[in-house]
Amino acid sequence: AAEVQALKAAHDRHAQDLGDVAKAQAVHASMPERIAYLEKKIGDSADKHAREIQALKSAHDKHAKDLDATAESHASVEERIKYMERILGDSADKHAKEIKALKAAHDKHAEDMVGVKNSTIHHESLQERMSYVEKLLGDSA
């Protein structure tokens, strides 16, 4: 009788556990429902990521196109340096010619001044000339 009682107690516990499992399964979603839920979430995420990747690709393509357009409209660094060297070189050559011309003009003026000084050596000063005129006039007066 004790064995039957032990079996009956074990049976009741199993029945209780089975009832608890049945209640838990009633609250939980079935396996197909759970799989459908996961597939929906993963699918939504994949679709969202695909849209974001496409948007990034589009933005990248636009930036690449803009960069190409900018590169076409701007001179390269080498071209810009060559331009500056040409401009500065032309300016330096022009200034060198102007300085040479000014030096030549200065030298000519210096020579002319020497000539003027040499020609005044043979002339009397204004004071001496006035004295001479006064002397001539004074002698005759």
DSSP file (Angstrom, degrees, kcal/mol; ACC not computed):
  #  RESIDUE AA STRUCTURE BP1 BP2  ACC     N-H-->O    O-->H-N    N-H-->O    O-->H-N    TCO  KAPPA ALPHA  PHI   PSI    X-CA   Y-CA   Z-CA
    1    1 A A     >        0   0    0      0, 0.0     4,-2.1     0, 0.0     5,-0.1   0.000 360.0 360.0 360.0 -31.5    0.0    0.0    0.0
    2    2 A A  H  >  +     0   0    0      1,-0.2     4,-2.3     2,-0.2     5,-0.2   0.877 360.0  52.6 -68.3 -35.7    2.9    2.3    0.6
    3    3 A E  H  > S+     0   0    0      2,-0.2     4,-2.5     1,-0.2    -1,-0.2   0.913 109.4  47.9 -66.3 -40.7    4.1    1.7   -2.9
    4    4 A V  H  > S+     0   0    0      1,-0.2     4,-2.7     2,-0.2    -1,-0.2   0.901 110.8  51.6 -65.6 -40.2    0.8    2.6   -4.4
    5    5 A Q  H  X S+     0   0    0     -4,-2.1     4,-2.1     2,-0.2    -1,-0.2   0.910 110.4  48.4 -63.3 -41.3    0.7    5.7   -2.3
    6    6 A A  H  X S+     0   0    0     -4,-2.3     4,-2.4     2,-0.2    -2,-0.2   0.895 112.6  48.7 -66.7 -40.9    4.2    6.7   -3.5
    7    7 A L  H  X S+     0   0    0     -4,-2.5     4,-2.7     1,-0.2    -2,-0.2   0.908 110.9  50.1 -64.6 -41.4    3.1    6.1   -7.1
    8    8 A K  H  X S+     0   0    0     -4,-2.7     4,-2.3     2,-0.2    -2,-0.2   0.897 111.3  48.7 -64.2 -39.9    0.0    8.1   -6.7
    9    9 A A  H  X S+     0   0    0     -4,-2.1     4,-2.3     2,-0.2    -2,-0.2   0.907 112.6  48.0 -66.4 -41.7    1.9   11.0   -5.2
   10   10 A A  H  X S+     0   0    0     -4,-2.4     4,-2.4     1,-0.2    -2,-0.2   0.907 111.4  51.3 -64.6 -40.2    4.5   10.9   -8.1
   11   11 A H  H  X S+     0   0    0     -4,-2.7     4,-2.5     1,-0.2    -2,-0.2   0.901 109.5  49.8 -63.2 -41.3    1.6   10.8  -10.5
   12   12 A D  H  X S+     0   0    0     -4,-2.3     4,-2.7     2,-0.2    -1,-0.2   0.903 110.2  50.1 -64.4 -41.5   -0.1   13.8   -8.9
   13   13 A R  H  X S+     0   0    0     -4,-2.3     4,-2.9     2,-0.2    -2,-0.2   0.923 111.9  48.1 -62.9 -42.0    3.2   15.7   -9.1
   14   14 A H  H  X S+     0   0    0     -4,-2.4     4,-2.9     2,-0.2    -2,-0.2   0.910 111.7  49.6 -64.1 -40.7    3.6   14.8  -12.7
   15   15 A A  H  X S+     0   0    0     -4,-2.5     4,-2.1     2,-0.2    -1,-0.2   0.915 111.8  48.9 -63.1 -42.4    0.1   15.9  -13.4
   16   16 A Q  H  X S+     0   0    0     -4,-2.7     4,-2.3     2,-0.2    -2,-0.2   0.936 113.0  47.1 -62.1 -46.7    0.7   19.1  -11.6
   17   17 A D  H  X S+     0   0    0     -4,-2.9     4,-2.5     1,-0.2    -2,-0.2   0.892 111.2  51.7 -62.5 -40.8    4.0   19.7  -13.6
   18   18 A L  H  X S+     0   0    0     -4,-2.9     4,-2.3     1,-0.2    -1,-0.2   0.876 109.4  50.1 -65.2 -36.9    2.2   18.9  -16.8
   19   19 A G  H  X S+     0   0    0     -4,-2.1     4,-2.3     2,-0.2    -2,-0.2   0.906 110.1  50.1 -65.1 -42.3   -0.5   21.4  -16.0
   20   20 A D  H  X S+     0   0    0     -4,-2.3     4,-2.4     2,-0.2    -2,-0.2   0.907 111.2  48.7 -62.6 -41.8    2.1   24.0  -15.2
   21   21 A V  H  X S+     0   0    0     -4,-2.5     4,-2.6     2,-0.2    -2,-0.2   0.915 110.4  51.3 -64.1 -43.0    3.8   23.3  -18.6
   22   22 A A  H  X S+     0   0    0     -4,-2.3     4,-1.6     1,-0.2    -2,-0.2   0.894 111.0  48.3 -62.1 -40.9    0.4   23.5  -20.4
   23   23 A K  H  X S+     0   0    0     -4,-2.3     4,-1.4     2,-0.2    -1,-0.2   0.915 111.6  50.0 -64.6 -42.4   -0.3   26.9  -18.7
   24   24 A A  H  X S+     0   0    0     -4,-2.4     4,-2.1     1,-0.2    -2,-0.2   0.901 110.5  49.5 -64.2 -40.5    3.2   28.2  -19.7
   25   25 A Q  H  < S+     0   0    0     -4,-2.6    -1,-0.2     1,-0.2    -2,-0.2   0.823 105.4  57.5 -69.2 -29.4    2.8   27.1  -23.3
   26   26 A A  H  < S+     0   0    0     -4,-1.6    -1,-0.2    -5,-0.2    -2,-0.2   0.860 111.0  43.2 -67.6 -33.9   -0.6   28.8  -23.4
   27   27 A V  H  < S+     0   0    0     -4,-1.4    -2,-0.2    -3,-0.2    -1,-0.2   0.857 107.4  71.5 -78.3 -36.8    1.1   32.1  -22.5
   28   28 A H  S  < S-     0   0    0     -4,-2.1     2,-0.1    -5,-0.1     6,-0.0  -0.445  90.2-106.9 -81.9 152.2    4.1   31.6  -24.8
   29   29 A A        -     0   0    0     -2,-0.1    -1,-0.1     1,-0.1    -2,-0.1  -0.407  39.8-103.2 -73.7 153.9    3.9   31.9  -28.6
   30   30 A S     >  -     0   0    0     -2,-0.1     4,-2.6     1,-0.1     5,-0.2  -0.275  34.3-102.9 -72.6 166.2    4.1   28.7  -30.6
   31   31 A M  H  > S+     0   0    0      1,-0.2     4,-2.6     2,-0.2     5,-0.2   0.916 122.7  48.9 -59.6 -46.2    7.3   27.8  -32.4
   32   32 A P  H  > S+     0   0    0      0, 0.0     4,-2.4     0, 0.0    -1,-0.2   0.885 112.0  50.1 -61.9 -36.2    6.0   28.9  -35.8
   33   33 A E  H  > S+     0   0    0      2,-0.2     4,-2.3     1,-0.2    -2,-0.2   0.908 111.6  48.1 -66.3 -41.1    4.8   32.2  -34.3
   34   34 A R  H  X S+     0   0    0     -4,-2.6     4,-2.4     2,-0.2    -1,-0.2   0.911 112.4  47.9 -66.2 -42.2    8.2   32.8  -32.7
   35   35 A I  H  X S+     0   0    0     -4,-2.6     4,-2.8     2,-0.2    -2,-0.2   0.913 111.4  50.9 -64.9 -42.1   10.1   32.0  -36.0
   36   36 A A  H  X S+     0   0    0     -4,-2.4     4,-2.1    -5,-0.2    -2,-0.2   0.902 110.0  50.7 -61.7 -40.7    7.7   34.3  -37.9
   37   37 A Y  H  X S+     0   0    0     -4,-2.3     4,-2.4     2,-0.2    -2,-0.2   0.941 111.9  46.2 -61.7 -48.3    8.4   37.1  -35.4
   38   38 A L  H  X S+     0   0    0     -4,-2.4     4,-2.9     1,-0.2     5,-0.3   0.912 111.6  51.6 -62.3 -43.1   12.2   36.6  -35.7
   39   39 A E  H  X S+     0   0    0     -4,-2.8     4,-2.5     1,-0.2    -1,-0.2   0.892 110.1  50.0 -61.7 -38.2   12.0   36.5  -39.5
   40   40 A K  H  X S+     0   0    0     -4,-2.1     4,-2.9     2,-0.2    -2,-0.2   0.937 112.7  45.7 -65.0 -46.7   10.0   39.7  -39.5
   41   41 A K  H  X S+     0   0    0     -4,-2.4     4,-2.4     2,-0.2    -2,-0.2   0.934 116.5  44.6 -63.2 -46.9   12.4   41.5  -37.2
   42   42 A I  H  X S+     0   0    0     -4,-2.9     4,-2.6     2,-0.2    -1,-0.2   0.903 114.4  50.1 -65.1 -40.3   15.5   40.3  -39.1
   43   43 A G  H  X S+     0   0    0     -4,-2.5     4,-2.8    -5,-0.3    -2,-0.2   0.924 110.4  49.0 -63.5 -45.3   13.8   41.1  -42.4
   44   44 A D  H  X S+     0   0    0     -4,-2.9     4,-2.5     1,-0.2    -2,-0.2   0.921 113.2  47.8 -60.2 -43.4   12.9   44.6  -41.3
   45   45 A S  H  X S+     0   0    0     -4,-2.4     4,-2.7     2,-0.2    -2,-0.2   0.911 112.0  49.0 -64.9 -42.7   16.4   45.2  -40.1
   46   46 A A  H  X S+     0   0    0     -4,-2.6     4,-2.5     2,-0.2    -2,-0.2   0.910 112.3  48.5 -64.0 -42.1   17.9   43.9  -43.4
   47   47 A D  H  X S+     0   0    0     -4,-2.8     4,-2.3     2,-0.2    -2,-0.2   0.919 112.1  49.1 -63.6 -42.7   15.5   46.1  -45.4
   48   48 A K  H  X S+     0   0    0     -4,-2.5     4,-2.4    -5,-0.2    -2,-0.2   0.928 112.9  47.0 -62.3 -45.5   16.5   49.1  -43.3
   49   49 A H  H  X S+     0   0    0     -4,-2.7     4,-2.7     1,-0.2    -1,-0.2   0.886 109.8  53.4 -65.2 -38.5   20.2   48.4  -43.7
   50   50 A A  H  X S+     0   0    0     -4,-2.5     4,-2.3     2,-0.2    -1,-0.2   0.913 110.1  47.9 -62.3 -42.0   19.8   47.9  -47.5
   51   51 A R  H  X S+     0   0    0     -4,-2.3     4,-2.3     2,-0.2    -2,-0.2   0.918 112.8  48.4 -64.0 -43.2   18.1   51.3  -47.7
   52   52 A E  H  X S+     0   0    0     -4,-2.4     4,-2.4     2,-0.2    -2,-0.2   0.902 111.1  50.0 -65.0 -40.9   20.8   53.0  -45.7
   53   53 A I  H  X S+     0   0    0     -4,-2.7     4,-2.5     2,-0.2    -1,-0.2   0.912 111.1  49.6 -63.5 -42.0   23.6   51.4  -47.7
   54   54 A Q  H  X S+     0   0    0     -4,-2.3     4,-2.4     2,-0.2    -2,-0.2   0.901 110.3  50.5 -63.9 -40.1   21.9   52.5  -50.9
   55   55 A A  H  X S+     0   0    0     -4,-2.3     4,-2.4     2,-0.2    -2,-0.2   0.909 111.3  48.6 -64.0 -41.2   21.6   56.1  -49.5
   56   56 A L  H  X S+     0   0    0     -4,-2.4     4,-2.6     2,-0.2    -2,-0.2   0.900 110.7  50.6 -64.9 -40.8   25.3   56.0  -48.6
   57   57 A K  H  X S+     0   0    0     -4,-2.5     4,-2.7     2,-0.2    -2,-0.2   0.914 110.9  49.3 -62.6 -42.1   26.2   54.8  -52.1
   58   58 A S  H  X S+     0   0    0     -4,-2.4     4,-2.2     2,-0.2    -2,-0.2   0.925 112.3  47.3 -63.1 -44.6   24.2   57.5  -53.7
   59   59 A A  H  X S+     0   0    0     -4,-2.4     4,-2.5     2,-0.2    -2,-0.2   0.899 112.3  50.5 -64.0 -40.3   25.8   60.2  -51.5
   60   60 A H  H  X S+     0   0    0     -4,-2.6     4,-2.7     2,-0.2    -2,-0.2   0.924 110.0  49.8 -63.3 -44.5   29.2   58.8  -52.2
   61   61 A D  H  X S+     0   0    0     -4,-2.7     4,-2.3     1,-0.2    -2,-0.2   0.901 111.1  49.9 -61.2 -40.6   28.5   58.8  -56.0
   62   62 A K  H  X S+     0   0    0     -4,-2.2     4,-2.7     2,-0.2    -2,-0.2   0.929 112.1  47.0 -64.1 -45.1   27.4   62.4  -55.7
   63   63 A H  H  X S+     0   0    0     -4,-2.5     4,-2.6     1,-0.2    -2,-0.2   0.898 111.6  51.0 -64.0 -39.9   30.5   63.5  -53.8
   64   64 A A  H  X S+     0   0    0     -4,-2.7     4,-2.2     2,-0.2    -1,-0.2   0.907 111.7  47.7 -63.6 -41.1   32.7   61.6  -56.3
   65   65 A K  H  X S+     0   0    0     -4,-2.3     4,-2.3     2,-0.2    -2,-0.2   0.921 112.6  48.6 -65.6 -43.7   31.0   63.4  -59.2
   66   66 A D  H  X S+     0   0    0     -4,-2.7     4,-2.4     1,-0.2    -2,-0.2   0.896 110.8  51.2 -62.7 -40.1   31.3   66.8  -57.4
   67   67 A L  H  X S+     0   0    0     -4,-2.6     4,-2.7     2,-0.2    -1,-0.2   0.909 109.8  49.3 -64.2 -42.3   35.0   66.1  -56.7
   68   68 A D  H  X S+     0   0    0     -4,-2.2     4,-1.9     2,-0.2    -2,-0.2   0.915 111.5  49.2 -62.5 -42.5   35.6   65.3  -60.4
   69   69 A A  H  X S+     0   0    0     -4,-2.3     4,-1.5     1,-0.2    -2,-0.2   0.899 112.6  48.0 -64.2 -40.1   33.9   68.4  -61.5
   70   70 A T  H  X S+     0   0    0     -4,-2.4     4,-1.2     1,-0.2    -2,-0.2   0.912 109.6  52.3 -66.4 -42.4   35.9   70.5  -59.1
   71   71 A A  H  < S+     0   0    0     -4,-2.7    -1,-0.2     1,-0.2    -2,-0.2   0.858 108.8  51.5 -63.2 -34.7   39.2   68.9  -60.2
   72   72 A E  H  < S+     0   0    0     -4,-1.9    -1,-0.2     1,-0.2    -2,-0.2   0.850 111.9  45.8 -70.4 -33.4   38.4   69.7  -63.8
   73   73 A S  H  < S+     0   0    0     -4,-1.5     2,-0.4    -5,-0.1    -1,-0.2   0.626 105.5  69.2 -88.3 -12.2   37.7   73.4  -63.1
   74   74 A H  S  < S-     0   0    0     -4,-1.2     2,-0.1    -3,-0.2     0, 0.0  -0.838  82.6-118.8-109.2 144.4   40.7   74.0  -60.9
   75   75 A A        -     0   0    0     -2,-0.4    -2,-0.1     1,-0.1    -3,-0.0  -0.455  35.3-107.9 -73.5 150.2   44.3   74.1  -62.0
   76   76 A S     >  -     0   0    0     -2,-0.1     4,-2.5     1,-0.1     5,-0.2  -0.282  29.5-107.0 -72.2 165.8   46.7   71.5  -60.4
   77   77 A V  H  > S+     0   0    0      1,-0.2     4,-2.5     2,-0.2     5,-0.2   0.907 122.3  53.0 -61.1 -41.1   49.2   72.6  -57.9
   78   78 A E  H  > S+     0   0    0      1,-0.2     4,-2.5     2,-0.2    -1,-0.2   0.919 109.5  48.1 -61.7 -43.1   52.0   72.1  -60.5
   79   79 A E  H  > S+     0   0    0      1,-0.2     4,-2.3     2,-0.2    -1,-0.2   0.901 111.7  50.3 -63.7 -40.2   50.1   74.4  -63.0
   80   80 A R  H  X S+     0   0    0     -4,-2.5     4,-2.3     2,-0.2    -2,-0.2   0.902 110.8  48.5 -65.8 -40.4   49.6   77.0  -60.4
   81   81 A I  H  X S+     0   0    0     -4,-2.5     4,-2.8     2,-0.2     5,-0.2   0.924 110.8  50.5 -65.7 -43.9   53.3   77.0  -59.4
   82   82 A K  H  X S+     0   0    0     -4,-2.5     4,-2.4     1,-0.2    -2,-0.2   0.906 110.4  50.8 -60.4 -40.5   54.3   77.3  -63.1
   83   83 A Y  H  X S+     0   0    0     -4,-2.3     4,-2.7     2,-0.2    -1,-0.2   0.937 111.5  46.8 -61.2 -47.0   51.9   80.2  -63.5
   84   84 A M  H  X S+     0   0    0     -4,-2.3     4,-3.1     1,-0.2     5,-0.3   0.906 112.0  50.5 -63.4 -41.2   53.4   82.0  -60.5
   85   85 A E  H  X S+     0   0    0     -4,-2.8     4,-2.7     2,-0.2    -1,-0.2   0.906 111.7  48.4 -63.5 -39.7   56.9   81.3  -61.6
   86   86 A R  H  X S+     0   0    0     -4,-2.4     4,-2.9    -5,-0.2    -2,-0.2   0.934 114.3  45.4 -65.2 -45.7   56.1   82.7  -65.1
   87   87 A I  H  X S+     0   0    0     -4,-2.7     4,-2.5     2,-0.2    -2,-0.2   0.947 117.6  43.1 -62.8 -49.0   54.4   85.8  -63.6
   88   88 A L  H  X S+     0   0    0     -4,-3.1     4,-2.8     2,-0.2    -2,-0.2   0.889 114.8  50.7 -65.7 -38.3   57.2   86.5  -61.1
   89   89 A G  H  X S+     0   0    0     -4,-2.7     4,-2.8    -5,-0.3    -2,-0.2   0.925 111.2  47.8 -64.3 -44.4   59.9   85.7  -63.7
   90   90 A D  H  X S+     0   0    0     -4,-2.9     4,-2.6     1,-0.2    -2,-0.2   0.919 113.9  47.9 -60.7 -43.4   58.2   88.1  -66.2
   91   91 A S  H  X S+     0   0    0     -4,-2.5     4,-2.8     2,-0.2    -2,-0.2   0.910 111.8  49.0 -64.8 -42.8   58.0   90.8  -63.5
   92   92 A A  H  X S+     0   0    0     -4,-2.8     4,-2.5     2,-0.2    -2,-0.2   0.915 112.5  48.3 -64.3 -42.0   61.7   90.2  -62.5
   93   93 A D  H  X S+     0   0    0     -4,-2.8     4,-2.2     2,-0.2    -2,-0.2   0.923 112.4  49.1 -63.1 -42.9   62.8   90.5  -66.1
   94   94 A K  H  X S+     0   0    0     -4,-2.6     4,-2.4     1,-0.2    -2,-0.2   0.928 112.7  47.2 -61.4 -45.6   60.8   93.6  -66.6
   95   95 A H  H  X S+     0   0    0     -4,-2.8     4,-2.7     1,-0.2    -1,-0.2   0.887 109.6  53.4 -65.5 -38.1   62.2   95.2  -63.4
   96   96 A A  H  X S+     0   0    0     -4,-2.5     4,-2.3     2,-0.2    -1,-0.2   0.914 110.2  47.9 -63.0 -41.4   65.7   94.2  -64.4
   97   97 A K  H  X S+     0   0    0     -4,-2.2     4,-2.5     2,-0.2    -2,-0.2   0.915 112.2  49.3 -64.8 -42.2   65.3   96.0  -67.8
   98   98 A E  H  X S+     0   0    0     -4,-2.4     4,-2.6     2,-0.2    -2,-0.2   0.906 111.3  49.0 -64.7 -41.0   63.8   99.1  -66.1
   99   99 A I  H  X S+     0   0    0     -4,-2.7     4,-2.7     2,-0.2    -1,-0.2   0.916 111.0  50.3 -64.0 -42.1   66.7   99.2  -63.6
  100  100 A K  H  X S+     0   0    0     -4,-2.3     4,-2.2    -5,-0.2    -2,-0.2   0.919 111.7  48.1 -61.7 -43.2   69.2   98.8  -66.4
  101  101 A A  H  X S+     0   0    0     -4,-2.5     4,-2.5     2,-0.2    -2,-0.2   0.902 111.8  49.8 -64.2 -41.1   67.5  101.7  -68.3
  102  102 A L  H  X S+     0   0    0     -4,-2.6     4,-2.7     2,-0.2    -2,-0.2   0.901 110.4  49.9 -64.6 -40.3   67.5  103.9  -65.2
  103  103 A K  H  X S+     0   0    0     -4,-2.7     4,-2.8     2,-0.2    -1,-0.2   0.908 110.8  49.8 -64.0 -40.2   71.2  103.2  -64.6
  104  104 A A  H  X S+     0   0    0     -4,-2.2     4,-2.2     2,-0.2    -2,-0.2   0.921 112.3  47.4 -64.2 -42.4   71.9  104.1  -68.2
  105  105 A A  H  X S+     0   0    0     -4,-2.5     4,-2.5     2,-0.2    -2,-0.2   0.900 112.4  50.1 -64.4 -40.3   69.9  107.3  -67.9
  106  106 A H  H  X S+     0   0    0     -4,-2.7     4,-2.7     2,-0.2    -2,-0.2   0.929 109.8  49.8 -63.2 -45.4   71.7  108.1  -64.6
  107  107 A D  H  X S+     0   0    0     -4,-2.8     4,-2.3     1,-0.2    -1,-0.2   0.905 111.0  50.1 -60.5 -40.7   75.1  107.5  -66.2
  108  108 A K  H  X S+     0   0    0     -4,-2.2     4,-2.6     2,-0.2    -2,-0.2   0.919 111.4  48.1 -63.5 -44.2   74.1  109.8  -69.1
  109  109 A H  H  X S+     0   0    0     -4,-2.5     4,-2.7     2,-0.2    -2,-0.2   0.893 109.9  52.8 -63.8 -38.7   73.0  112.6  -66.7
  110  110 A A  H  X S+     0   0    0     -4,-2.7     4,-2.0     2,-0.2    -1,-0.2   0.917 110.3  47.6 -62.7 -42.0   76.2  112.2  -64.8
  111  111 A E  H  X S+     0   0    0     -4,-2.3     4,-2.2     2,-0.2    -2,-0.2   0.913 111.3  51.0 -63.7 -41.8   78.2  112.6  -68.0
  112  112 A D  H  X S+     0   0    0     -4,-2.6     4,-2.5     1,-0.2    -2,-0.2   0.902 108.6  52.0 -62.0 -40.5   76.1  115.7  -68.9
  113  113 A M  H  X S+     0   0    0     -4,-2.7     4,-2.9     2,-0.2    -1,-0.2   0.890 107.1  52.4 -64.7 -37.9   76.7  117.1  -65.4
  114  114 A V  H  X S+     0   0    0     -4,-2.0     4,-2.7     1,-0.2    -1,-0.2   0.924 110.4  49.3 -61.3 -42.7   80.5  116.6  -65.9
  115  115 A G  H  X S+     0   0    0     -4,-2.2     4,-2.1     2,-0.2    -2,-0.2   0.901 110.8  49.0 -62.6 -40.9   80.1  118.5  -69.2
  116  116 A V  H  X S+     0   0    0     -4,-2.5     4,-1.6     2,-0.2    -2,-0.2   0.923 112.4  48.3 -65.0 -44.1   78.2  121.3  -67.5
  117  117 A K  H  X S+     0   0    0     -4,-2.9     4,-0.9     1,-0.2    -2,-0.2   0.916 111.6  50.1 -62.3 -42.6   80.8  121.6  -64.8
  118  118 A N  H  X S+     0   0    0     -4,-2.7     4,-0.6     1,-0.2     3,-0.4   0.877 109.4  51.2 -64.6 -36.1   83.6  121.6  -67.3
  119  119 A S  H  < S+     0   0    0     -4,-2.1     3,-0.4     1,-0.2    -1,-0.2   0.807 107.0  53.8 -73.0 -27.1   81.9  124.3  -69.3
  120  120 A T  H >< S+     0   0    0     -4,-1.6     3,-0.8     1,-0.2    -1,-0.2   0.646  92.1  73.5 -81.3 -13.8   81.4  126.6  -66.2
  121  121 A I  H 3< S+     0   0    0     -4,-0.9    -1,-0.2    -3,-0.4    -2,-0.2   0.878  97.0  49.5 -64.4 -35.5   85.1  126.4  -65.4
  122  122 A H  T 3< S+     0   0    0     -4,-0.6     2,-0.3    -3,-0.4    -1,-0.2   0.522 101.8  79.7 -81.4  -5.9   85.8  128.7  -68.3
  123  123 A H  S <  S-     0   0    0     -3,-0.8     2,-0.1    -4,-0.2    -3,-0.0  -0.768  79.2-123.5-104.1 148.7   83.2  131.2  -67.2
  124  124 A E        -     0   0    0     -2,-0.3    -2,-0.1     1,-0.1     2,-0.0  -0.472  34.2-100.7 -81.8 159.3   83.5  133.8  -64.5
  125  125 A S     >  -     0   0    0     -2,-0.1     4,-2.4     1,-0.1     5,-0.2  -0.307  34.1-106.2 -73.8 166.0   81.1  133.8  -61.6
  126  126 A L  H  > S+     0   0    0      1,-0.2     4,-2.5     2,-0.2     5,-0.2   0.890 121.1  53.1 -61.2 -41.3   78.2  136.3  -61.6
  127  127 A Q  H  > S+     0   0    0      2,-0.2     4,-2.3     1,-0.2    -1,-0.2   0.917 110.4  46.9 -61.3 -44.5   80.0  138.4  -58.9
  128  128 A E  H  > S+     0   0    0      1,-0.2     4,-2.2     2,-0.2    -2,-0.2   0.900 112.3  50.1 -65.8 -39.3   83.2  138.6  -61.0
  129  129 A R  H  X S+     0   0    0     -4,-2.4     4,-2.3     2,-0.2    -2,-0.2   0.894 110.4  49.5 -66.7 -39.1   81.2  139.5  -64.1
  130  130 A M  H  X S+     0   0    0     -4,-2.5     4,-2.9     2,-0.2     5,-0.2   0.907 109.9  51.4 -66.5 -40.5   79.4  142.3  -62.3
  131  131 A S  H  X S+     0   0    0     -4,-2.3     4,-2.6     1,-0.2    -2,-0.2   0.920 110.0  49.9 -61.1 -42.4   82.6  143.6  -60.9
  132  132 A Y  H  X S+     0   0    0     -4,-2.2     4,-2.3     2,-0.2    -2,-0.2   0.924 111.9  47.2 -61.7 -44.9   84.1  143.6  -64.4
  133  133 A V  H  X S+     0   0    0     -4,-2.3     4,-2.6     2,-0.2     5,-0.3   0.915 113.1  48.9 -64.5 -42.9   81.0  145.5  -65.8
  134  134 A E  H  X S+     0   0    0     -4,-2.9     4,-3.3     1,-0.2     5,-0.2   0.895 110.0  51.9 -63.4 -39.2   81.1  148.0  -63.0
  135  135 A K  H  X S+     0   0    0     -4,-2.6     4,-2.2    -5,-0.2    -1,-0.2   0.924 111.4  46.7 -64.0 -42.4   84.8  148.5  -63.6
  136  136 A L  H  X S+     0   0    0     -4,-2.3     4,-1.4     2,-0.2    -2,-0.2   0.920 117.7  42.4 -64.2 -43.0   84.2  149.2  -67.3
  137  137 A L  H  X S+     0   0    0     -4,-2.6     4,-1.5     1,-0.2    -2,-0.2   0.865 113.5  52.3 -72.4 -36.1   81.4  151.5  -66.6
  138  138 A G  H  < S+     0   0    0     -4,-3.3    -2,-0.2    -5,-0.3    -1,-0.2   0.872 107.6  51.9 -69.2 -35.0   83.2  153.2  -63.7
  139  139 A D  H  < S+     0   0    0     -4,-2.2    -1,-0.2    -5,-0.2    -2,-0.2   0.863 114.6  42.6 -68.3 -34.8   86.2  153.8  -65.9
  140  140 A S  H  <        0   0    0     -4,-1.4    -1,-0.2     1,-0.2    -2,-0.2   0.701 360.0 360.0 -86.5 -17.2   84.1  155.4  -68.6
  141  141 A A     <        0   0    0     -4,-1.5    -1,-0.2    -5,-0.1    -2,-0.2   0.474 360.0 360.0 -86.3 360.0   81.9  157.4  -66.3
